[in-house]
């Protein structure tokens, strides 16, 4: 199948692209940085997803994965508005089989920076909107909403022992996900899955179900 993934230079996006390539698909990647993947079935398009006019002239995309995102850098414009631009251009068309947005657990909990939470929260509603509009094509649209993932974006807390201990106290499974685990989820939701649609799948190691019940010891 013909796959389009945004934000493929590093982290989750790169892992997703590599997963699809291993499975024999043709992958197009969009990133404002240069290519970090070398493969005969991979084509890299270096551009900024905020630039509507600069987006590549691609047709017949069968699976679209909106992964590109940022934190504390024009979050609404990049994480939400540009995601909408890309989806409207490549995702709402008869060849589409699945659209997947990479959201965030913060959309469900609100436990992060204000604009980041708002940008990811908007994806929840937009996912349902797109699911309704691609349904006539027999296609699905969902969002994959990770908690902590071991990516360069999170290096500042991953490398701080004190902060890392606090984070692990909030995470029942006592670890963060790898980008490869998120890639497996992305592949399942876009290729294996053909019926679940309009949903926001929270994959956070149990962090969002954690609670702080304080009581006197007997």
C-alpha positions in Angstrom: 0.0 0.0 0.0 1.0 3.6 -0.4 1.7 5.2 3.0 2.2 8.8 3.9 3.7 9.6 7.3 4.6 13.0 8.7 7.5 13.6 11.0 9.7 10.7 9.9 13.2 11.9 10.9 13.2 10.6 14.4 11.2 9.1 17.3 7.8 7.6 16.8 7.5 8.7 13.1 10.7 7.1 12.1 9.8 3.9 13.9 6.4 3.8 12.1 8.0 4.4 8.7 10.5 1.6 9.4 7.7 -0.8 10.5 5.7 -0.2 7.2 8.9 -0.6 5.2 9.6 -3.9 6.9 6.1 -5.1 6.0 6.7 -4.3 2.3 4.8 -1.1 1.9 5.8 2.0 -0.2 6.3 4.9 2.2 6.5 8.6 1.7 7.7 10.7 4.6 7.3 14.4 5.2 9.6 16.3 7.6 11.2 19.7 7.8 14.5 18.0 8.4 16.5 15.9 5.9 16.0 12.2 5.5 17.2 9.8 8.2 15.9 6.6 6.4 17.6 5.0 3.4 15.4 2.4 1.7 14.4 1.7 -1.9 10.7 2.0 -1.1 11.1 5.2 0.9 10.7 8.7 -0.5 11.5 11.7 1.7 9.9 15.1 1.2 11.6 17.9 3.1 9.1 20.6 3.9 7.1 22.2 6.7 3.6 20.8 7.1 2.4 24.3 7.9 3.2 25.4 4.3 0.1 24.4 2.3 1.7 25.3 -1.0 4.9 23.5 -0.2 3.3 20.1 0.5 4.2 17.4 -2.1 2.0 16.6 -5.0 0.9 13.1 -4.0 -2.2 11.2 -5.0 -3.7 7.9 -4.1 -2.5 7.8 -0.5 -4.0 4.7 1.1 -2.8 5.1 4.7 -2.1 8.5 6.3 -0.3 8.8 9.6 -0.2 12.3 11.1 2.8 12.0 13.5 4.6 15.4 13.1 4.3 17.5 16.3 6.1 19.8 18.6 6.0 21.0 22.2 6.2 24.7 23.2 6.7 25.8 19.6 3.6 27.1 17.9 1.8 24.0 19.1 -1.7 24.9 17.8 -0.3 25.7 14.3 1.9 22.5 14.0 0.0 19.9 16.1 -3.5 20.8 15.1 -3.9 23.2 12.2 -1.2 21.6 10.0 -2.5 18.2 10.8 -5.8 19.3 9.5 -4.2 20.7 6.3 -2.5 17.4 5.6 -5.6 15.3 6.3 -7.8 17.4 4.1 -5.4 17.2 1.3 -4.4 13.5 1.4 -6.9 11.7 3.6 -10.3 12.7 2.4 -10.4 10.9 -0.9 -11.6 7.6 -2.4 -8.3 5.7 -2.2 -7.9 6.2 1.5 -8.1 3.1 3.7 -7.1 4.5 7.1 -6.1 7.8 8.7 -4.3 7.8 12.1 -3.4 10.8 14.2 -0.7 10.5 16.8 -2.2 12.4 19.7 -1.2 12.4 23.4 -2.4 11.2 26.7 -2.3 14.9 27.7 -5.5 15.4 25.6 -7.3 13.2 28.1 -5.7 14.4 31.3 -4.7 18.0 30.6 -1.5 17.4 32.5 1.0 19.3 30.4 1.6 22.7 28.8 -1.6 24.6 28.0 -1.2 25.1 24.3 0.1 21.5 23.9 -2.9 20.1 25.7 -5.2 22.2 23.7 -3.6 21.2 20.4 -3.8 17.5 21.2 -7.3 17.9 22.6 -8.5 19.3 19.3 -7.3 16.1 17.6 -9.8 14.1 19.6 -12.8 16.0 18.1 -11.2 16.2 14.6 -10.7 12.4 14.7 -14.4 11.8 15.0 -15.1 14.4 12.3 -12.7 12.6 9.8 -14.1 9.2 10.8 -17.5 10.2 9.6 -16.2 11.7 6.4 -14.0 8.8 5.3 -16.6 6.1 6.3 -18.3 6.2 2.8 -14.9 5.1 1.4 -14.9 2.1 3.8 -12.0 3.7 5.7 -11.3 4.3 9.4 -9.9 7.2 11.3 -8.5 6.9 14.9 -6.0 8.6 17.1 -3.2 6.9 19.0 -2.6 8.8 22.2 0.7 7.8 23.9 1.9 8.6 27.4 5.6 8.7 27.9 7.7 7.5 25.0 11.5 7.2 24.9 12.2 9.8 22.2 14.7 12.6 21.8 11.9 15.1 22.5 11.8 13.8 26.1 15.5 13.6 26.7 15.5 16.5 29.2 13.5 14.4 31.7 14.8 11.0 30.8 18.4 12.1 31.7 17.4 13.7 35.0 17.5 11.0 37.7 15.3 12.9 40.1 12.6 13.8 37.6 12.7 10.3 36.1 12.0 8.8 39.6 9.1 11.1 40.0 7.7 10.2 36.6 8.1 6.5 37.3 6.1 7.0 40.6 3.2 8.1 38.4 3.5 5.2 35.9 2.1 1.8 37.2 4.2 -0.2 34.7 7.3 1.7 35.8 8.6 2.3 32.3 7.9 4.3 29.2 7.1 2.9 25.8 9.6 2.5 23.0 8.9 4.1 19.6 8.8 0.6 18.2 5.9 -0.3 20.5 4.0 2.8 19.2 4.8 1.7 15.6 3.2 -1.7 16.3 0.1 0.0 17.6 0.0 2.3 14.5 0.3 -0.6 12.2 -2.5 -2.5 13.9 -4.8 0.5 13.9 -4.3 1.2 10.2 -3.7 -2.2 8.6 -5.1 -4.9 10.8 -8.0 -2.9 12.1 -10.9 -2.3 9.6 -13.9 -1.7 12.0 -12.8 0.4 15.0 -13.2 4.1 13.9 -13.6 7.5 15.5 -11.8 6.4 18.6 -8.9 7.8 20.6 -6.7 4.9 21.9 -4.9 5.8 25.1 -1.6 3.9 25.5 0.2 5.3 28.5 1.3 2.4 30.8 -1.6 3.1 33.1 -0.5 6.7 34.0 -3.9 8.2 33.4 -5.6 5.7 35.7 -3.2 6.3 38.6 -4.6 7.9 41.7 -3.3 9.2 45.0 -5.4 7.7 47.7 -4.0 8.8 51.1 -5.2 7.1 54.3 -4.0 6.5 57.8 -2.2 3.2 58.3 -4.0 0.8 60.7 
